[in-house]
Amino acid sequence: MTRLPSSTYRLQITADFDLDAAADVVGYLRDLGVGAVYLSPLLQASAGSTHGYDVVDPSRVDVSRGGRAGLERLAHAAHEAGLDVVVDIVPNHMGVGDPRQNAWWWDVLARGRASRYAEAFDIDWDAGEGRVLLPILGAPLEDALGDVVVDADEGVVRYFEHELPLAEGTGAGTVAEVLSAQHWGLLFWRDGDARLNYRRFFTVTSLAGVRVEVPWVFDETHAEILGWVRDGLVDGLRIDHPDGLADPGGYLDRLDGALRSALRGRREPYVVVEKILEHAATDHPEALPGWWATDGTTGYDALAEIDRVLVDPAGERALTELDARLRAETGLAPVQPWLDEAHDTKRAVADTALAAEVARLVRELPASSTPDAVRADAVAELLACFPVYRSYLPAGRAILVQTAAEAARRRPDLAAAIEDLLPAVGAAGSALAVRFEQTTGPVMAKGVEDTAFYRRTRLTSLTEVGGDPSVFALDVDGLHRAFALRQAQWPHAMTTLSTHDTKRSEDARARIAVLGERPDRWSDVLTQLRQVATTGHGPFDNLLWQAVVGVWPASADRLHAYAEKAAREAKERTSWTEPDAAFESAVHAVVDAAVGPARTVLDAFVAEIAGFGRSNALSAKLLQLTGPGMPDVYQGTELWDLSLVDPDNRRPVDYDARRRMLADLDAEHPLPLIDDIGAAKLLVTSRALRLRRGRPELFTRCTPMTITGAAAAHAVAFDRGGAVAVATRLPAGLADRGGWGDAVLLRHEGPTVDVITGRRFGGGEVPMAEVLADYPVALLATEEES
C-alpha cells in the first residue's frame, strides 16, 4: 500500500535556505494544511549550485544544504507535525563542470577507459579516439595553447578556472605533447555541439549522462537515497527527467524493488515522475505509460487544462489578427501552423545545438551505401517530426511509423533514406533505438520549450511547460472530461500550477489570460506602449510587454534579466551563442521605458485588469487544490506571486509574513482580503488544503455539477464526493453582463458550509450571486455529523 500525502509544498533547498530553515517553516506548513514537505534535490551538488540538479557526489547529503544531520532534523520536525517528506532525485545525470568536485568524473579523465567509472558515464570513446572531448576552450586549440598550464608537480593541467588531471607518466614535454597524451581532449566551446562525445542533459555540457541501467551504477547512485527511505526520513520521491534514461520503465521497476526491500513491509513511498505529456501532436492525447511503477506525473498536464478553461475562446480571432499585423509590420512571414513552427525549431536544434547527438546516432546505424550526410539529414528530420518527448519501444511503434511518414511527406527527397533507417531505429532494445529515444526529448525541449515558446506570442500564458499554444481554450465540459480521466486513471498524480521550471507563475498567467477577454483593448494599449519603446520586432514586443503587464509592478533588474533571456531563447534576432548588441540594446530600452515613461500607461491598464486576474488566480488555485490528483503548492505561491522564468521564480520567500497573515486569518482579525499581498489567496489555499487533509472522504470522485441561467458559462463546479468546488471563469465578461443574474447552482438537499467564508447554505437550488457573494470561488462541504 502506498503512503499518499494529501498535498505537497515545494521548497527550494539552497545554502541560503537550508534544511534547518525548512524545518523552521514546518509548523507554518502544518497550519496551512499541507500534507508533505517536498524538497528540491539534496545530494551533494556543485559548489554554489542553487538548484541541486548538478549532483557531484551521490553518497551524501549536500553539506551546504545542511548535510545528513540537517535532513534528520527536518524529517523529525515534519513527522512530529504529521507531515510526510518528499524529495526530488536526479538519476539521469551528474555535474561535471568542475571535475575536481566529482570523484567519478575525475577518475575517468585521469584513467580513461581503464577507470572503474568509465562504465558509469555514457561516453562514445571511439568518436573521441579514446578520449573524452571537453568543450571548454575560448578559442581553437592552436590559439589557446598559450593559456594552458601544465603543473607536473600537482599532476594537473590548468586553463583559467578549469583544472584537469594528468594521466600517469604524462607530465613531460611541450604543452601540445602533454595534451595529446591525455584521456581527455580540449575543444573550442563553439565546436562542442558538433563534436561532443558524451551524453549530456539537453545541451548542458556541465551535466553528463549517467548509465543507471548498469546495476552497480544504480546501486551506488541510490544507496544514500534508499537509506533515507529505510531510516524513515523520506516518504516519497520525485524522479527528475526519466525520459533521459535508457529504459525509464525498467528504472522505475528497479527503484520499486529497491524501495520495497528497504522498507521491509512498511508502506511504499509516493513516487511521481517529471514527465511531459503532449496533447495535440498525435491522434489521441498522450498517456502516461500504464506499466510504470509510479503514482503519476508531476502535473504539467493539469496546469494546461486549468489555464485553458480560464481563457475566453472568443478572443482567439482578435489576438491572432493582432499577431498577424505585428508580423507583417516586422517583415516576417505569416505565422505557421503550430506543428510546422515546432518542426522547424526542432530541426534547427537538431542541426546545431544537438548535432553531436545526431552524429552519434548516425555512427550507430548499420552499414549502408547511403552517404552519412544523407543519413544524418534523415535522422534529424525524424527527430524534428517526432510528436512526443519519446517512445518506449516496443510500445509506441505506431508513433515511430507515423513520424517516418510525416518526415517523408516533408522531405520526399529523404523518403528512401528514412525507410532504410526505420527498422534499425525501431529495433526495441538496440543501442541505436535506445539512443534515438534518449535524443527525441532534448530536441523537443530545446526546440519547443526553449525556442518556439518564445516566438509564439499572441497569448503568452499558453506557452507554458506541458502546454500546446495551438490549443487556445478549453470549455467546461472539456475540463470535466480531463478531470474524470485523471480521477479514473491516475487519481494520485501530482497536480501543479507553478514550479521552479514554469515560464511564468500561475498568477502572472492568470492576469495575462484576461487579454483574451479584452483583445481589442490590449491591441490599443500595446500600440501606446510601442509608441514609447519598441525593439523593432512586433511579435517580440508583444511577448515582452505581456510579461511586463503580467508581473507589474516589477523592478528594472528583474525585467532586464527576463528580457535578455527571452530574446536569446527566441533565437530570432539574437541568441546565447551569437548575441546581437544592437537588438539587445533595443530590448533593454523597452524595459527602461517600462519603468520610466511608459509607467503611466502600464499603471492604468494593469489597474483595469488586475481584479479580473486575481479572480482567475483564485479560480485556478481552487480548481487545482480540489480537483483530482495530489495538489502541489510551489513555495510562496499561497500569496499573490507574479514571477517570470528562473531565476525570477526562485526569489526568497518571506515566511514570517505568511505565518502572521495566516494567524490573523485564523483569529478572524480583519484583513483586506482582495489586496495587493494576497490574503484572499492564502485564505482559499489554507481552507482547501485543510479540508483535503482533514476530511479525505469528501474527495473520492469527480462529478460535474449543473449551473443554470444566462451566466452559467461563467462558472465551473464539480462534486468531489461531498466537497463541491465552485469557481468563476471569464470574469471580465461576467462583469460586462452585470453579474450572475438568474444563474443558479443545482445541488442536493442538506446543509453545507462554505469553508472559505463560513457561510451556510440549505439544500436545493442556490443562486450563484449568493454562493459567490464574497469571493469568485466557494468550497461547499457537507457538515460533519456531531
SELUM-784715 format. One line per 3 residues: number of its first residue (from 1); for each residue x, y, z negated of C-alpha. Coordinates in pm, whole numbers, plus 50000, padded with zeros to 5 digits. Example, Ala and Ser with C-alpha at 12.3 -4.5 7.8 and 13.67 -1.06 7.14 Angstrom:
<pts>
1 = 51230:49550:49220 | 51367:49894:49286
</pts>
This chain:
<pts>
1 = 50000:50000:50000 | 50136:50340:50099 | 50182:50620:49847
4 = 49983:50907:50002 | 50010:51268:49891 | 49701:51487:49911
7 = 49912:51757:50081 | 50271:51871:50118 | 50453:52202:50075
10 = 50771:52250:50279 | 51070:52411:50108 | 51390:52506:50294
13 = 51669:52400:50060 | 51986:52605:50101 | 52279:52719:49893
16 = 52077:53031:49811 | 51758:52836:49731 | 51890:52510:49594
19 = 51727:52210:49431 | 51719:52378:49092 | 51542:52677:49246
22 = 51295:52431:49397 | 51245:52269:49057 | 51168:52612:48917
25 = 50870:52656:49151 | 50722:52310:49090 | 50485:52444:48826
28 = 50356:52704:49069 | 50309:52442:49341 | 50116:52222:49098
31 = 49890:52515:49016 | 49850:52593:49386 | 49707:52244:49433
34 = 49996:52085:49624 | 50033:51707:49630 | 50400:51675:49723
37 = 50713:51888:49742 | 50852:51845:50095 | 51223:51924:50127
40 = 51446:52006:50423 | 51748:51774:50478 | 51959:51717:50167
43 = 52262:51514:50275 | 52599:51688:50281 | 52590:51930:50574
46 = 52846:52157:50737 | 52970:52434:50512 | 52735:52730:50529
49 = 52457:52538:50705 | 52119:52697:50637 | 51912:52413:50785
52 = 52087:52089:50685 | 52044:51909:51018 | 52422:51902:51071
55 = 52500:51622:50823 | 52873:51556:50785 | 52863:51302:50501
58 = 52562:51071:50469 | 52684:50924:50141 | 52596:51215:49912
61 = 52354:51498:49845 | 52489:51834:49962 | 52688:51988:49679
64 = 52594:52344:49771 | 52226:52247:49758 | 52257:52104:49407
67 = 52402:51756:49459 | 52257:51432:49331 | 52206:51581:48985
70 = 52002:51862:49135 | 51782:51613:49320 | 51729:51419:48998
73 = 51624:51736:48815 | 51389:51835:49097 | 51237:51486:49115
76 = 51186:51477:48739 | 51016:51817:48741 | 50793:51720:49034
79 = 50690:51385:48891 | 50625:51535:48549 | 50390:51781:48724
82 = 50217:51499:48912 | 50374:51586:49248 | 50547:51349:49490
85 = 50875:51429:49668 | 50909:51401:50046 | 51246:51456:50216
88 = 51340:51528:50578 | 51611:51290:50710 | 51822:51309:51027
91 = 51904:50967:51180 | 51982:51090:51532 | 52298:51296:51491
94 = 52577:51427:51269 | 52754:51762:51251 | 53093:51764:51422
97 = 53154:52135:51472 | 53434:52128:51213 | 53593:51781:51238
100 = 53772:51823:50904 | 53437:51812:50726 | 53321:51488:50891
103 = 53547:51197:50796 | 53387:50967:51053 | 53441:51209:51342
106 = 53793:51299:51225 | 53888:50932:51224 | 53752:50887:51578
109 = 53952:51186:51701 | 54266:51057:51525 | 54241:50690:51628
112 = 54023:50690:51938 | 53868:50361:52036 | 54061:50187:51759
115 = 53868:50379:51494 | 53613:50183:51298 | 53375:50475:51356
118 = 53413:50478:51734 | 53110:50247:51746 | 52906:50488:51533
121 = 52906:50766:51793 | 52760:50746:52142 | 53076:50812:52345
124 = 53140:50731:52711 | 53511:50664:52676 | 53568:50576:53040
127 = 53433:50913:53154 | 53695:51085:52943 | 53972:50846:53046
130 = 53978:50708:52695 | 53936:51043:52520 | 53659:51242:52355
133 = 53621:51565:52551 | 53572:51874:52334 | 53446:52196:52499
136 = 53599:52445:52256 | 53839:52648:52469 | 53768:53009:52558
139 = 53943:52968:52895 | 54064:52687:53123 | 54331:52474:52954
142 = 54622:52613:53150 | 54525:52964:53041 | 54459:52867:52680
145 = 54779:52673:52607 | 54944:52979:52456 | 54682:52987:52181
148 = 54720:52618:52093 | 54946:52547:51795 | 55091:52203:51720
151 = 55168:52155:51349 | 55352:51825:51335 | 55419:51858:50961
154 = 55047:51878:50886 | 54959:51635:51164 | 54713:51871:51330
157 = 54656:52089:51634 | 54504:52432:51580 | 54316:52651:51825
160 = 54190:52960:51647 | 53939:52829:51386 | 53944:52476:51529
163 = 54161:52205:51374 | 54206:51860:51526 | 54408:51554:51418
166 = 54724:51440:51594 | 54735:51076:51693 | 55005:50885:51508
169 = 55351:50945:51654 | 55247:51220:51899 | 55380:51541:51738
172 = 55687:51594:51955 | 55716:51757:52297 | 55564:52058:52467
175 = 55212:52164:52378 | 55087:52023:52708 | 55265:51693:52645
178 = 55127:51665:52294 | 54772:51738:52409 | 54794:51476:52684
181 = 54878:51210:52422 | 54569:51263:52206 | 54248:51063:52175
184 = 54065:51387:52247 | 54085:51634:52532 | 54020:52007:52532
187 = 53775:52164:52777 | 53684:52520:52866 | 53347:52570:52699
190 = 53188:52651:53034 | 53284:52306:53162 | 53129:52124:52869
193 = 52779:52098:53011 | 52915:51919:53318 | 53191:51705:53162
196 = 53094:51628:52803 | 53118:51254:52735 | 52939:51209:52404
199 = 52565:51222:52342 | 52456:51531:52154 | 52137:51676:52011
202 = 51979:51852:52309 | 52255:52090:52427 | 52424:52143:52091
205 = 52783:52019:52122 | 52840:52052:51747 | 52583:51775:51684
208 = 52698:51432:51805 | 52453:51147:51857 | 52475:50857:51611
211 = 52405:50494:51707 | 52180:50386:51421 | 52082:50085:51630
214 = 52415:49933:51517 | 52334:49754:51188 | 52632:49874:50987
217 = 52579:50232:51106 | 52217:50220:50989 | 52324:50074:50657
220 = 52592:50333:50587 | 52390:50635:50703 | 52088:50527:50499
223 = 52240:50386:50180 | 52206:50714:49989 | 51852:50774:50118
226 = 51742:50424:50022 | 51899:50483:49682 | 51674:50785:49633
229 = 51371:50566:49701 | 51497:50274:49495 | 51567:50502:49198
232 = 51222:50659:49215 | 51342:51005:49314 | 51178:51025:49656
235 = 50828:50913:49755 | 50819:50991:50126 | 51033:51061:50433
238 = 51000:51284:50737 | 51200:51142:51030 | 51364:51408:51244
241 = 51373:51363:51623 | 51314:50986:51651 | 51290:51027:52030
244 = 51667:51074:52039 | 51724:50720:51915 | 51792:50422:52139
247 = 51486:50240:52002 | 51258:50456:51786 | 51015:50174:51714
250 = 51296:49937:51621 | 51449:50201:51396 | 51118:50253:51213
253 = 51081:49876:51168 | 51430:49852:51022 | 51365:50150:50796
256 = 51035:50000:50681 | 51206:49673:50593 | 51483:49851:50406
259 = 51231:50060:50213 | 51030:49753:50118 | 51346:49587:49991
262 = 51445:49894:49793 | 51101:49927:49637 | 51071:49566:49521
265 = 50693:49556:49546 | 50620:49915:49448 | 50405:50133:49673
268 = 50561:50210:50009 | 50665:50569:50074 | 50479:50806:50300
271 = 50661:50823:50637 | 50592:51069:50919 | 50780:51131:51241
274 = 50863:51457:51417 | 50705:51360:51748 | 50553:51599:52001
277 = 50260:51459:52197 | 50174:51603:52537 | 49806:51661:52607
280 = 49763:51785:52963 | 50051:51636:53157 | 49908:51286:53211
283 = 49572:51136:53300 | 49499:51090:52929 | 49633:51274:52625
286 = 49950:51109:52500 | 49901:50890:52193 | 50148:50811:51918
289 = 50271:50451:51966 | 50042:50238:51755 | 50311:49981:51678
292 = 50536:50229:51499 | 50579:50184:51124 | 50468:50537:51037
295 = 50174:50725:50892 | 50169:50967:51186 | 50333:51274:51332
298 = 50432:51597:51159 | 50126:51766:51306 | 50202:51985:51607
301 = 49907:51826:51783 | 49672:51956:51512 | 49830:52301:51536
304 = 49749:52321:51907 | 49389:52214:51854 | 49317:52458:51572
307 = 49482:52751:51750 | 49278:52698:52064 | 48937:52674:51902
310 = 49001:53032:51784 | 49075:53163:52136 | 48795:53315:52345
313 = 48779:53137:52683 | 48610:53446:52828 | 48939:53633:52801
316 = 49135:53398:53026 | 49048:53562:53356 | 49135:53917:53250
319 = 49463:53815:53089 | 49555:53611:53395 | 49484:53912:53617
322 = 49697:54132:53391 | 49981:53884:53420 | 49946:53882:53798
325 = 49965:54263:53810 | 50275:54267:53593 | 50443:54007:53809
328 = 50360:54191:54130 | 50485:54518:53986 | 50813:54349:53892
331 = 50853:54193:54235 | 50802:53840:54108 | 50619:53569:54297
334 = 50266:53484:54175 | 50263:53262:53870 | 50284:52891:53949
337 = 50057:52626:53805 | 50196:52534:53464 | 50322:52188:53562
340 = 50508:52337:53858 | 50669:52603:53642 | 50765:52346:53380
343 = 50906:52122:53652 | 51128:52400:53783 | 51265:52500:53443
346 = 51327:52137:53353 | 51503:52082:53682 | 51724:52385:53621
349 = 51820:52245:53281 | 51898:51903:53429 | 52121:52068:53690
352 = 52309:52290:53444 | 52296:52254:53066 | 52238:51878:53082
355 = 52443:51799:53392 | 52678:51580:53186 | 52385:51365:53077
358 = 52270:51329:53439 | 52622:51232:53543 | 52632:50964:53274
361 = 52304:50820:53399 | 52449:50801:53750 | 52754:50618:53616
364 = 52520:50362:53457 | 52339:50290:53787 | 52412:49966:53974
367 = 52646:49993:54271 | 52483:50131:54584 | 52570:50267:54925
370 = 52376:50583:54841 | 52617:50870:54764 | 52641:50962:54396
373 = 52542:51320:54474 | 52214:51199:54620 | 52153:50967:54328
376 = 52225:51248:54082 | 51971:51461:54269 | 51716:51179:54240
379 = 51783:51123:53870 | 51749:51496:53797 | 51422:51506:53989
382 = 51285:51212:53790 | 51379:51388:53467 | 51214:51711:53583
385 = 50892:51530:53673 | 50866:51322:53356 | 50538:51436:53194
388 = 50605:51342:52830 | 50902:51356:52596 | 50992:50992:52653
391 = 50864:50643:52718 | 50916:50332:52508 | 50966:50058:52761
394 = 50815:49817:52834 | 50529:50036:52713 | 50495:50341:52933
397 = 50599:50175:53257 | 50294:50326:53425 | 50421:50674:53333
400 = 50755:50594:53495 | 50582:50476:53813 | 50364:50789:53813
403 = 50676:51001:53764 | 50854:50837:54057 | 50555:50901:54282
406 = 50544:51266:54176 | 50918:51307:54229 | 50892:51158:54577
409 = 50600:51388:54655 | 50800:51692:54556 | 51116:51572:54724
412 = 51031:51340:55015 | 51396:51355:55120 | 51478:51166:54799
415 = 51198:50910:54822 | 51427:50624:54922 | 51683:50704:54653
418 = 51411:50731:54389 | 51262:50397:54492 | 51608:50242:54481
421 = 51686:50351:54126 | 51340:50290:53977 | 51389:49917:53898
424 = 51710:49990:53708 | 51565:50284:53517 | 51261:50074:53429
427 = 51453:49768:53306 | 51347:49771:52940 | 51638:49744:52700
430 = 51910:49800:52958 | 52178:50059:52887 | 52053:50272:53175
433 = 51687:50259:53072 | 51770:50345:52711 | 51994:50632:52823
436 = 51721:50765:53055 | 51467:50752:52773 | 51707:50944:52547
439 = 51752:51213:52814 | 51392:51296:52908 | 51332:51455:52566
442 = 51621:51704:52581 | 51520:51802:52935 | 51164:51861:52818
445 = 51265:52053:52506 | 51521:52278:52672 | 51322:52326:52991
448 = 50980:52387:52838 | 51003:52496:52473 | 51324:52692:52516
451 = 51273:52833:52865 | 50926:52815:53021 | 50753:52913:52696
454 = 50941:53244:52709 | 50823:53306:53066 | 50454:53219:53021
457 = 50342:53544:52864 | 49973:53606:52931 | 49878:53500:52574
460 = 50186:53408:52376 | 50006:53240:52086 | 49954:52949:52326
463 = 50325:52890:52385 | 50388:52704:52065 | 50576:52383:51996
466 = 50349:52094:52089 | 50116:52318:52286 | 50034:52349:52655
469 = 49978:52708:52769 | 49767:52590:53062 | 49505:52484:52804
472 = 49373:52829:52718 | 49099:52745:52470 | 48911:52459:52309
475 = 48540:52462:52239 | 48389:52350:51910 | 48287:52011:52046
478 = 48644:51960:52165 | 48777:52028:51817 | 48527:51786:51666
481 = 48639:51517:51911 | 49005:51578:51827 | 48932:51566:51456
484 = 48728:51247:51492 | 49013:51082:51682 | 49265:51173:51413
487 = 49032:51053:51139 | 48985:50722:51319 | 49342:50656:51431
490 = 49589:50847:51214 | 49400:50969:50905 | 49722:51021:50709
493 = 49922:51203:50976 | 50064:51536:50867 | 49893:51849:50999
496 = 50062:52186:51023 | 50023:52546:51132 | 50374:52679:51064
499 = 50712:52506:51042 | 51078:52604:51043 | 51065:52547:51422
502 = 50749:52731:51528 | 50796:53021:51770 | 50553:53239:51575
505 = 50397:53193:51233 | 50034:53093:51202 | 49920:53443:51103
508 = 50110:53609:51389 | 49942:53369:51633 | 49604:53434:51469
511 = 49644:53807:51534 | 49770:53761:51890 | 49470:53536:51961
514 = 49246:53843:51919 | 49384:53972:52251 | 49175:53701:52414
517 = 48868:53881:52283 | 48999:54225:52377 | 49183:54168:52707
520 = 49088:54499:52869 | 49181:54691:52558 | 49514:54509:52546
523 = 49579:54596:52909 | 49526:54964:52828 | 49743:54952:52517
526 = 50020:54765:52695 | 50018:55033:52964 | 50058:55302:52697
529 = 50341:55112:52529 | 50524:55051:52857 | 50500:55419:52938
532 = 50702:55477:52622 | 50955:55198:52689 | 50991:54911:52936
535 = 51253:54654:53026 | 51151:54683:53389 | 51027:54324:53375
538 = 50649:54334:53332 | 50584:53982:53204 | 50871:54005:52955
541 = 50736:54342:52838 | 50408:54162:52774 | 50581:53895:52565
544 = 50786:54146:52370 | 50504:54390:52294 | 50277:54100:52194
547 = 50546:53987:51950 | 50569:54337:51805 | 50191:54359:51768
550 = 50180:54009:51617 | 50415:54091:51329 | 50365:54468:51295
553 = 50483:54639:51082 | 50832:54489:51109 | 51185:54614:51067
556 = 51401:54706:51363 | 51658:54440:51267 | 51403:54160:51281
559 = 51264:54277:51614 | 51607:54330:51770 | 51710:53974:51679
562 = 51392:53828:51824 | 51403:54038:52141 | 51756:53933:52227
565 = 51683:53567:52160 | 51363:53571:52364 | 51529:53743:52659
568 = 51816:53495:52664 | 51591:53192:52621 | 51376:53303:52917
571 = 51691:53294:53135 | 51541:53525:53396 | 51743:53846:53367
574 = 51993:53740:53100 | 52098:53423:52918 | 52319:53290:52642
577 = 52591:53191:52888 | 52558:53490:53125 | 52437:53788:52920
580 = 52338:54093:53124 | 52435:54400:52924 | 52216:54640:53122
583 = 51899:54433:53083 | 51965:54363:52717 | 52015:54735:52660
586 = 51669:54793:52804 | 51531:54516:52578 | 51676:54679:52269
589 = 51545:55017:52384 | 51193:54873:52370 | 51248:54774:52008
592 = 51387:55117:51928 | 51074:55268:52083 | 50850:55035:51881
595 = 50987:55166:51552 | 51006:55519:51692 | 50788:55699:51948
598 = 50552:55404:52008 | 50470:55368:51639 | 50151:55576:51661
601 = 50009:55360:51939 | 50106:55042:51756 | 49962:55156:51424
604 = 49630:55245:51585 | 49594:54924:51784 | 49701:54692:51504
607 = 49452:54866:51275 | 49181:54778:51529 | 49263:54406:51545
610 = 49428:54321:51212 | 49099:54239:51039 | 49000:54003:51317
613 = 49345:53846:51298 | 49302:53787:50928 | 48965:53627:50991
616 = 49131:53393:51241 | 49412:53322:50995 | 49173:53223:50716
619 = 48970:53008:50953 | 49279:52833:51085 | 49401:52769:50731
622 = 49071:52623:50616 | 49041:52403:50925 | 49391:52269:50868
625 = 49365:52222:50492 | 49029:52046:50504 | 49049:51866:50837
628 = 49161:51504:50887 | 49524:51432:50805 | 49761:51542:50532
631 = 49799:51921:50542 | 50143:52077:50510 | 50192:52435:50392
634 = 50517:52595:50508 | 50698:52790:50241 | 50539:53124:50164
637 = 50250:53097:50408 | 49991:53085:50132 | 50006:53464:50168
640 = 49997:53652:50497 | 50311:53560:50685 | 50387:53749:51004
643 = 50706:53587:51130 | 50876:53510:51457 | 51109:53228:51558
646 = 51403:53128:51338 | 51582:53278:51158 | 51292:53519:51102
649 = 51068:53242:50969 | 51328:53133:50715 | 51343:53452:50513
652 = 51344:53425:50131 | 51008:53375:49962 | 50907:53575:49654
655 = 50762:53305:49430 | 50738:53528:49126 | 50488:53749:49309
658 = 50290:53445:49425 | 50287:53299:49076 | 50150:53623:48932
661 = 49884:53658:49204 | 49763:53303:49155 | 49740:53354:48780
664 = 49536:53670:48837 | 49302:53486:49072 | 49254:53207:48822
667 = 49188:53459:48543 | 48934:53629:48771 | 49123:53956:48749
670 = 49010:54190:49023 | 49235:54174:49330 | 49194:54337:49672
673 = 49118:54011:49845 | 49124:54137:50203 | 49452:54319:50167
676 = 49792:54360:50326 | 49951:54099:50100 | 49715:53805:50135
679 = 49526:53739:49814 | 49238:53605:50024 | 49465:53351:50189
682 = 49605:53248:49852 | 49252:53202:49726 | 49147:52988:50024
685 = 49470:52785:50017 | 49462:52712:49645 | 49093:52620:49633
688 = 49114:52390:49933 | 49432:52218:49814 | 49292:52172:49463
691 = 48972:52021:49594 | 49162:51773:49813 | 49386:51672:49527
694 = 49121:51663:49256 | 48831:51507:49449 | 48969:51290:49730
697 = 48635:51108:49754 | 48497:51419:49928 | 48741:51374:50218
700 = 48665:51032:50362 | 48506:51105:50701 | 48465:51389:50952
703 = 48112:51464:51069 | 48023:51773:51277 | 47767:52000:51117
706 = 47495:52184:51309 | 47452:52561:51318 | 47156:52716:51495
709 = 47088:53068:51611 | 47219:53312:51870 | 47558:53345:51698
712 = 47609:52971:51645 | 47907:52958:51883 | 48100:53181:51642
715 = 48122:52907:51378 | 48272:52565:51334 | 48163:52340:51049
718 = 48216:51978:50950 | 48143:51748:50657 | 48441:51554:50523
721 = 48227:51326:50309 | 48094:51572:50054 | 48308:51876:50127
724 = 48171:52095:50407 | 48411:52340:50571 | 48263:52641:50749
727 = 48481:52880:50950 | 48433:53181:51172 | 48567:53188:51526
730 = 48585:53474:51777 | 48532:53737:51504 | 48561:54039:51735
733 = 48275:53909:51946 | 48076:53838:51632 | 48123:54197:51522
736 = 48018:54319:51868 | 47688:54133:51837 | 47621:54277:51493
739 = 47696:53974:51277 | 47532:53639:51213 | 47172:53744:51270
742 = 46946:53439:51259 | 47227:53182:51251 | 47163:52902:51002
745 = 47375:52614:50870 | 47171:52294:50856 | 47267:52076:50563
748 = 47122:51807:50342 | 46930:51869:50024 | 47112:51903:49695
751 = 47314:52172:49519 | 47660:52268:49639 | 47915:52523:49529
754 = 48148:52724:49749 | 48478:52652:49576 | 48626:52970:49727
757 = 48376:53213:49576 | 48197:53003:49314 | 47860:53083:49471
760 = 47596:52808:49458 | 47350:52707:49728 | 47045:52487:49722
763 = 46960:52227:49981 | 46835:52254:50335 | 46892:52545:50570
766 = 47131:52816:50457 | 47165:53143:50651 | 47519:53192:50777
769 = 47505:53552:50660 | 47473:53414:50306 | 47730:53136:50340
772 = 47991:53380:50475 | 47882:53692:50292 | 48220:53737:50122
775 = 48477:53575:50348 | 48490:53440:50703 | 48522:53089:50557
778 = 48347:52875:50299 | 48415:52535:50146 | 48097:52381:50009
781 = 48138:52089:49772 | 47876:51872:49609 | 47887:51935:49237
784 = 48031:51667:49016 | 47787:51473:48803 | 47826:51550:48435
</pts>
